[in-house]
Amino acid sequence: MSPFRPTWRVIAVVVALLVVGSSRAVGQTFADPEVVEITFAGNEAFSESDLQSAILTEATRCRTFLFVFPLPLCPLTDWGVAHIREYLDDGELPLDLLRLKLFYRQRGYRMAMVDTTVVREGAKVRIQFDVQEGEPTRIRALSVVGGETLLDSAQIGKDLRLAVGDPLDLVALSEGERRLAERLRKEGYVHAQVLREYFIPSETAEADVTLRVEPGPRVRVGDVRVVGSGEVGDAVVVELLRFRSGDWFREDQIVESQRSLYNLEALRWANIASERRSDTDTLIDLRVEVAPAPKRSLQTGFGLQTDECVQAQASLVYRNFLGDARILRLTGRISNVLAKQLQGQFPCSDVSTSEVYQELNYLLELGFEQPVFSDGRNNLRASVFGERETVPDLYVRNAVGGQVWFSRRLQRAMQLTLGYQPALTSFAEESADIYFCVAFGVCDPEDIEVLTEANWLSPITTLWTYDRTDNPFAATRGWYLAVELEQAGDLTFSDYQYTRGTIDGAIFGKASEEIVLGWHLRTGAILPYEGSLFDGNVTSEAIVHPQKRFFAGGPQSVRGFGLNLLGPTVLVLEEDDCSGYDSFDDCAQDLPPGDFNERPLGGNSVFEGSVEARFRAGDRWTVAAFVDFGQVWETINDRTPLVATPGAGVRFRSPVGPLRLDVGYNPTGAKLKPVVIVLDDGSIEEVPRPVVYDPFTWDDPSALTEFWRRLRLQFSIGEAF
């Protein structure tokens, strides 16, 4: 007798029964009707989502948006695995009526009435809450008494966000009182209170509101005591504090100081506690409690990205190295793992099919950081490194060098960083020759050899940043701006000589509790020095190192294009591709688009941006819709029009950051592209006539085929901006 082997159908049925059974068993009986719909009628002042948040009864809903699209389990099935079942609690429904009445009353609608209509359909029930809002009680007079010398009318209006004629919204009024008191506490009035009085005459639907401000005495910082610093030392902790004994007590400085201590890698925990004094109410002592982090740790990471395939990283960290919270870090990183085996398949879809770009990349770096350098606002970092870096179909760069960075915090959210990055860089054979030939006309093999061998790239960099976002990894409000300027020349011991500048900024805001809107812009230009470079071996127009050229397209840019493929590109053929043709020109004009390898050239200026709406679809899931736009220009005077690409995507909040999958749509048409032939001896020959390049409609496809060709899949970790 052969052993029983359950089929996948049997397993699916058993799992479904278990899921359905378990969802029924938790806190429900079979007599409880399922709530399949909750609606509201008569509500005009508040949305259904606002009212739903005020009650506890919920309707059955889809477990995740992925069961709507792309896997339509929720609309097509009634399986328990796809839904979160909700059942009617007869004792809770009357309480929900009271909750809704309280919701309206607290927001000024004191006469609002709420009733329910319950429709039973066998084991299911539909509930409608019928609302009669009535006229709200409005504010007839609003005055603030006390603190006149401390708060001006503009500050009061900004904090209260209520005015004469508005409904008597007690929730908004309480929030305004809190903001007024918090503003005073930030200025040292620790005991500040804001007391509310309002009077509603019985014969009117209007209210007179008075807020009494009692600031109390202004308080200074008394004794500051550091506890638990250990080998890190009290002096380092004190330098990171934004206050000193005798300063006016300010809550925002306390919060900022605690944030600075948390950011100190040599500490694993920090807290600042205030201690009231019995002898005076004008002084507050502060106790700064910290705990050092372990001296040594090993940090590892793993990631996926379409242009670097599988990545892995490890860092050995030595904390409090030589005292004063210094950090010594040894970092190793590899990428392009499995690139040869997957040959352009997901998640390596942006890795070139050429073997030179599929080799393992690596980084080995020894870094040193002194977080408190002379002053608690200063930071010093330095490192030496060796690396192999690949930018698909553009170059493979080998480099050894170092870098030194000095940063100073100018304000809470503003920082200025100065850096020097000398590196001896070279390019792998057959990886940058087409770039130098097409972009700068250096096609002679001997001249290309001069450019691809080791040369110095040594810029001095100035970076100014101002970050007012609420979250550096997934912002929901605020803005940031970064301005960077690079200079490389004889004085910096650089063979490549140029001036380069970029401006990068974004704004975020909430359209609702579930929707975040973001706007991003980036622009930049490079001015290379003209003349003879590299001791006169190559005479041409000014040559720009490909690492410093501007590129656009890819998961962090205009997502309807492949990596770096927006802007100037060149089509590449091997000599063997044209066997059987009388000339390379005939070959280039005859071959279909799929036979060409499109390679980026970049440009001397760039402008790109994005408008994105992010919709929260669960605790960990977010759906996004976006429109990216931009262009890369060969010269600053180029006037090629901008290109816009719409798209959509999903994000999953993971421990390593948002895992992001985006699909962009490329609406562009046919374009004239230059073509080069790589000969068998390694030299490059440019085809006389450009080719009409149309990868989407060249063979008159069906509408569906053309649509799929225009879609571009982008996968990355972290938000696009």
Beta strands, then each sheet from edge to edge (+ up, - down):
strand 1: 34-41
strand 2: 61-62
strand 3: 83-84
strand 4: 113-121
strand 5: 124-132
strand 6: 138-145
strand 7: 193-199
strand 8: 206-214
strand 9: 220-227
strand 10: 267-276
strand 11: 283-292
strand 12: 296-305
strand 13: 309-319
strand 14: 327-337
strand 15: 361-370
strand 16: 378-391
strand 17: 395-409
strand 18: 414-420
strand 19: 423-427
strand 20: 455-457
strand 21: 460-467
strand 22: 478-488
strand 23: 498-510
strand 24: 515-528
strand 25: 531-533
strand 26: 538-540
strand 27: 569-574
strand 28: 597-600
strand 29: 605-616
strand 30: 621-633
strand 31: 643-654
strand 32: 657-665
strand 33: 671-673
strand 34: 675-678
strand 35: 684-686
strand 36: 691-693
strand 37: 711-717
sheet 1: 1+ 5+ 4-
sheet 2: 2+ 3-
sheet 3: 6+ 8+ 7-
sheet 4: 9+ 11+ 10-
sheet 5: 12+ 13- 14+ 15- 16+ 17- 18+ 21- 22+ 23- 24+ 29- 30+ 31- 32+ 37-
sheet 6: 12+ 13- 14+ 15- 16+ 17- 19+ 20-
sheet 7: 25+ 26-
sheet 8: 28+ 27- 34- 35+
sheet 9: 33+ 36-
end
